Amino acid sequence: MSKVRVAGFSLSLDGFGAGVEQSLDDPLGKRGKELFQWYFGTRTFHAMTGQPGGAQDVDDAYAARAMAGFGAFILGRNMFGPQRGPWPDDGWKGWWGEDPPYHAPTFVLTRHPREPIPMAGGTTFHFVTEGIEAALAQAHAAAGDKDVKIGGGVSTVRQYLQAGLVDELHFAISPVVLGRGEALFAGLDLPALGFRVVEHVATAAATHVTLARHVRA
């Protein structure tokens, strides 16, 4: 049976998934790139960005798993771009250029309608205005037997967790303290939501923690 997963989600030691003041120059917010140092050196990231080489190690194995087996993706609007309010007619098609890394139908949560945007490599961005459950229903239909990935950002992951709609979580906890930013865990009780740690592996660059949700009989 297909699952709803959060995978490769980078966090600081103090629980922030992004920095403050997202902008064109800082898509991940101030200091947000520091959360992804475990990822940038991997063979998976190098291949995704057209670079040769990259490490084939534990971090790379988690990076590869974070993009494998998914038939659809769900993103919050800020994961697609920095714009706010009604969509401007500026030709913006996301942060990633003409060939985004998703290569599958990708559903963007928004309050403002927009026509789908087909991209190279099999990615089509669909804009969903009816809320998280509508987006998930569309993603499940598109994914078939494959899993659905909740790709972020922090607010989107929190909404799906609070609604009890996530089956598995993989966090890459970086040895970084941000002090401020977008806090993932504030007000969330993961054990009460049914999550238990099922795997944890530490590398020099991150501690990878996987949690699975166990539904009580």
N, C-alpha and C positions, 0 to 999 in steps of 0.2 A: 504494500500500500504506500502511496506517495506521502511524503512528509513536508511540513513547513519548517524550514531551517534558517537560522542565522549563522553564517559561517565566515571566518576570517575577519571578525569584527574587532578592530583594534581599540584598546582601552589604556588609559594611563593608570598608574598605581592608585590614584585617588578617584578613579571611576569615571573619568571624562572620556567621551567618545569623539569629541571635536573641540577645537579651541573656540575662542570668541571672535566675533567680527569677520564672518565669512565674506569674501569678496572675490573678484576675478583674480587678484593676485594671491589670495589665500583661500582656495576652495575648501580646505579643511579647517579654516579658522586660524587665528594666530597660534603658531607653534604646533598646529595639527599634524604636520608632516613628521614630527618627532615620534608619533605613535606608530608609524609605519616603517621604521628603520629595519625591522625584522623582515619585511616584505620586499623592499626595494632591491636587495641583493640577490634575490632568488632567481633561479632559472625560469620559473613561471612568470615573474614580472618582466624579466628581460625579453622573453618570447612574446609576451603581450604587447610590449612597446617597441618591438622590432630591433632589439639589441642582441648582440651575440653573447654567449656565455651565461654567467650566473651560477650561483651555488646550487648544488643538488644535495640538500641536507634535510634535517628535520623540519626546519622552517619552510623549505620548498615543498615538502610533502603536504604540510598543512595549507600552504598557498594553493597548491594544485587541487586539493580536496575542496577548498572554498569556492571553486568555480566549476566543479565536476558534478554531473548527475542532475543538473537542473534543467527543467523544461520551460521555466518562466521566472521572471524576477519582478519584485515590487520595490519601488523607490519612493521616498518622499520627494516633494518638489525641490527642496534645497539640494538634494543629491543630483538633480538634473541641471540646475542652474541657479545663479544668485538673484534672479529677478523676483520681484514681489508684485502682488496685485494682478490685474489683467495682463495677459501675455502681450508683450510689445512686438511689433512687426519688425524684428531686427534679425531674423534668420537664425536665431540661436537654436542649435540642435544638440546641446549637451556639451560636457567638458571634454569629450574623448575624440573629437574629430569625426571623420566619415565612417570609421569602422569601430564602433564601441565594443567593449570586451564581452558583451552579454551573449550575442549570437542566438538569441531566442526572444520571444515576445516579452516586452518589459513594460510594466504598468506603473505609471507615475501618478501619485495622489496629488490632487489639486482641487481648488474651489472654482477654477476658471476653465471653461471648456476649450479644447484645442483639437484640431484634426490630428489623426495619427501621423507619425513621421517614420517612413521606412528608411533604413540605413543599410550600409554595406554589411556583409557577413551574416545576414539573417536576423539582425536586431530590428524590431519595429517598436517605437515608443507609442504607447496608448495612454491617453490622459483620462483618468477616472475621477469624476466629481461626486460620486454617490457614496464615498466612504470606504473604510478599510475592508469591510466584509464583501462589498461589491467587487472591489479590486481582487480580493482573494478568490472569489468565485470565478472571475474571468481568468485569473492566473491558473487555477486548477484545470479549467476547461482547456486552456492552451497547452498546459504541461503534459496532459495525458498521464502516463504511468511514472513520469519523472517527478522529482521534487520541485517545490517552489522555494525560492530564496527571498527572504526579506533583507534587502540589501542596505537598508539604512535610510536616512541617518538616525540619530538617537531618538528623536521624537517618534518616528515611524516604528522603530523596534519596540519602544515603550508601549505604544498603542496596541500593537499585536500581542505583546506579553500580557498586558492588563486585560485584554479580551479573551485570554486563554487559547490563543490560536497558533502558538508556536510549539513545535514538538522537540526541537533540538537547538542548542546554542553552542557555538564555538567562539571563545574569546581569545585573542592574542593580547596578553597583558604586557605592555612594554615597561621597562625600568625608567619611567619618566613620571615626574610629578608636575602637572599643569597648574594646579592651584585654582583655576577657574576654567569654565567652558560649559559644555553640554553634558550634564550628569545623567548617566544611564540608570543607576540603581536607586535614586532618591524616591522613597515612598513605595518601592517594590519589595515584596516578600517572596523571593524565588522558591523557598521550600513550601510555602503555602500554595504557590501556584503549581506545585508538583515536581519541581526540578531537583535533581540530585546530580552531583558530580560523578561522571562515569570514566573520565580520563583526564590526566594532567601530565604534561611533559614540559620540562624547562630546558631552554637553550640559552646561549649567551645573549641573545637579542630579545627574547620574550618567554613568557610562560603561557603555554597553550592549555586551556581548560575547556573541556567539553561537558555540557550538562544535558541530560535527557529528562523529558517530562514523563512521569509514571502516573497513569490514570488509576485511581483507586477503584477497586471493584465495588 
